[in-house]
């Protein structure tokens, strides 16, 4: 189910979206949706990577203690 959201963006951003949507043959709404989904994926990946890095550091510290 889609939910409608109204946003305010700068004129430069609006122009970029207009041009890009025309370039790839889609609507501005679809392009914004794609961009937001990609942003969410990137944000989740960064959170996961941060957790992995913390765990790696913990394991390295544990290895030092075990030596």
Buried (B, 14 or more C-beta within 10 A) or exposed (E): EEEEEEEEEEEEEEEEBEEEBEEEEEEBEEBBBEEEEEEEEEEEEEEEEEEEEEEEEEEEEEEEEEE
